[in-house]
Amino acid sequence: MYLKEDAIVKMFKEISDLSAPGSLVLVNTMNTVNHHSSDFTIKHFKEHGWTQEETVMFGDSKFNFGKFPEGVEPSKLFGFASLRK
């Protein structure tokens, strides 16, 4: 169902190799398994010269579209990491 760690590392490298300077990548992350996490994603893209722009989790004020219930903590599991080359 989900990619294994070696496939993710290979995909991140291929994205990096094909991306021009100034490119922006947005990766959907899932903090349930290490190699699906935002920390893993950021670490591997930084190794290829990317810088972290922002990480948002579902329910964050910037990422709720008025649909996330008020008073409920943002998700700690699901979100997006954005990085720039």
N, C-alpha and C positions, 0 to 999 in steps of 0.2 A: 504494500500500500504506500509506504513512504520510502524515500531513497535511503540507502545505507551510507555510512560515513564516508567511505572511499569514493562513492559516486558523487556525493555532495562536494567534497574537496576538489575533485576533478572538474565538476561543473563550475565552481567558483573560479578556478584557474582559467578555464576556457572563457568565461565571461570577462575576466580581467584581460586576457590576451586579446580579445576581440573589441575591447572598449577603448575609445579615444580619450585622451585627457579632457577633463571637464564633464565626462559622462556621469550620470546619476543612476544608481541601481536601488531598487526597492525590493526587499526580500521579506516575504511573509514568514514569521518565525513562530515556533511553538515550544515553549520552555518546559517540555515534558521529558524530552530525551536530549542529552548533551548536544549531539550533532544537529539538532533541529532548533537550538536555542539562539537567541539574539547575541549572546556573548560569543558563541562559537562562530556565528556568521561574521560579526565585527572583527574578531581576531583574524580569521582567514582572509578577509578582504584587506585588512590593514597590512598583512604580509605581502600583498600585491600592490601596495602603494595607494590604497584608498583611505579616505578620512571619513570618520563618522559624521553625518549631518544631524541625524535625529533618530531616536527610537520612540515609538508610540505604542501604547498598549490599548486594546479595546476598552473603552470607557474613559480614557484620558480626556481632558477638556478639549483637546485638539482633535480628538478621534472618537466622537460619540454621535455626531449628527443629530443631536437632540433625541436620540432613541434609547440611550443607555439610562437605566433608572436612576433618578436622583438619590443621593445618599448611599449608593452602592459603590464599594471600592472598585477601581478599575481592575481589569483582569491582570493577573500576574503570569498567565499562561500564553495568551495569544496576542500578537501584535505585528509590527513591521519595523525593520531597520532600514534606514536610508543612508547611503554612503556615496561620496563623490570621488572620482579618480582625478 
